[in-house]
Amino acid sequence: MTDRLQAAVASPIALKERLSGEDDPALWEQVLKVLAEDASIVEPVTDTSQLYAEVGVCSHWLRPHQTRWTAAGGFAWPVGYGGTRFSRTGLPLFDWSVTLQFNPALIGWVIPEKLPTKRSISVRVAIPSRTTRHRQAAVHTLWPPRTLDAKRERTVFYGFRNLNGVWELKACSTDRERTDPV
């Protein structure tokens, strides 16, 4: 099992090529690892269904209202300007994004051989930019129906902290066991 998890930590080359010098690749690897663990528990709709992820960087988060996600000592509320402007439910807009495919054999993400169809199942993942400057990052994900919830899409926040150069998951908005007390 350890070998399978080690494979999940490696980021696809196409993703690493897009990161700027201010984007910490260690955070991206940790985010992809956590998402792969969550994706591994999703039951496939059919034997041929594949789970994809649109993973992108966001440099403009909605923050003037000072709303905080209080889990694990607090993070900025990870929302953006997409959809209804100036709303606490707005989607973070991507500066750029890459499509990845979940590989259940590796419990990891790979570059798909072909792009997903319109009817494919895809999770949307927004990771903050300039993470080499910061010690914490709140990641916004949007899981479609038939993944975490059978009937509706679910927004899930993941809170990471950089402790002594190592990014660690400290909070998850839907998993009380992963959330440290405030």
N, C-alpha and C positions, 0 to 999 in steps of 0.2 A: 504494500500500500504506500509506503514511503516513496518508492520510485515513481508511482503514479502521481503523487502530490508534487514531487520535485519537477516533473514535466510541466505541470500546470503553472509553475512560477515563471517560467521563461515566457517573455512577451514575444509575440510574432514580430518578425523583422520589419514588416510594413508599418507596424505601429511605432516601433522605436525610431524609424526614419523620420516620422512626423513630429516627434517631440522636439521642443526647443531646448536651449541650454538652461532655461529657467524652469523646465518641467522635470521633476524628479522621477527618473525611470523606476526607482525602487517603490515609490507609491503606486505607480501604474501596475507593477508586478503584483503587489499586495492586493490591490483592488481586483485584478483579474483572478487571483487565487480565491478570494472570498466569494466573488460572483460564481466561479466554477463550482465551489462547494455548494452554494445555494442552487445552482442549476442542476447539480447531480441528484437532487431530491425531487425535481420536477418530473412527473410521469409524462412520457410522450403520448400525444393524442392518438397517433397511429404508429405502427412499426416504422414507417418511412418518414415521419415528421422529424424535422430538425429544429433546434433552437439556435437562433442567431442573436447577436448583440450589435447594436450600433453604438460604438464607444467613441466619445469625442471630448474635446477640451472646450471649456467655457471660460472666457475672461471677463464677462460682464454679468455679475450676479446682482440680484435686487437686494440692496442692503440699506437704503436710507431710513427705513422704518425701525431699524435696530432690533428686529425680531430675532429671538434666540431659540435654538433647539437645546433644551437644558440637559439632555442626556450626557452622562459622564463628565460633568463639569461645564458643559456648554460648548456649542458650535454655532456659527452663523447659520441661520435658516437657509437651506440650499435651494433657492428658487431663482428664476430668471424672468426675463421680459417676454417670453413666448406666450402666445394666447392672449389672455386678458392682461393688458399692461398694468403695472404697479399692483399686482395681486400676489398674495401669499401662496397662490397655487400656480403661478406662471412657470412654464418650462424653461430651464436654462437653454439658451441658444448656443449651438456649436460654432466655434471658430473653424473647426474641421472635424471630420469623423472618419472612422474606419469600420467596415463591417467584418465581424468575426463569427465563426461557427463553433458551437460547443461540441467538443469531442468527448463523449462519455467514457470511452476506453482510456483516455489520458486524464480525465477529469480536468480538462483545460480547454483553451481557446486556440483555434487555428484560423488561418486565412482560408475562406471557402474556395473550392475549385470553380464554382459558378455562383453568381449573385442570387440571393433569395428571391422567390416569386412574391407577388402581392399577397398571397394567402399564407405566407410563412409566418412563424411565430418569432418575434424579435423583441428583446428587451432593450430599452434605451438607457444609456449610461452617460452622465455628464460629470466629468472630473475637472476640478478647478485648475486653472493655469498658474504659472509662477510658484509652484509648490516647493522650489528650492529655498524660497524666502520665508516660508511659513512652517510652523511646527504642528499645525493641524489642518485637516481638510475634511469637508463634508461633501460626500458624493451623492448625487441625486440619480435615482433609477426609477424607471417606469416599466413595470412588469405587465405584459398584456394578459387578457383573460386566458384561461386554460394553462396558466403556469403556477403562480402562487395562490391564485383564487380561481375557482372554476368558472365564475360568471362575470367578474369585473376586473378592470385593471387596477393595479396596486402601485402606489408610490411608496418607495422604500428609501430611507436615508441611511447612509453608512458613515460613521464618524471615525476618522483615523487620526492618530497622533504620532509624531516623530519623536521618539525617545532615544537619545544617544545615537542618532543616525539610523534607527530602525523604525519603519512605519508599522504600527499595530492597530488593529481594529479595536475600538473602544466602545462603540455603540452602534446599534442597529435599530431602526425605528419600529420594527415589527417583532423583534425577538427580545423579550424582557430578560432572558438569561444572558444575552450579550451586552446588555446595558448596565454599566456601573451605576451605583447609586449616586445621586447628586449631592 
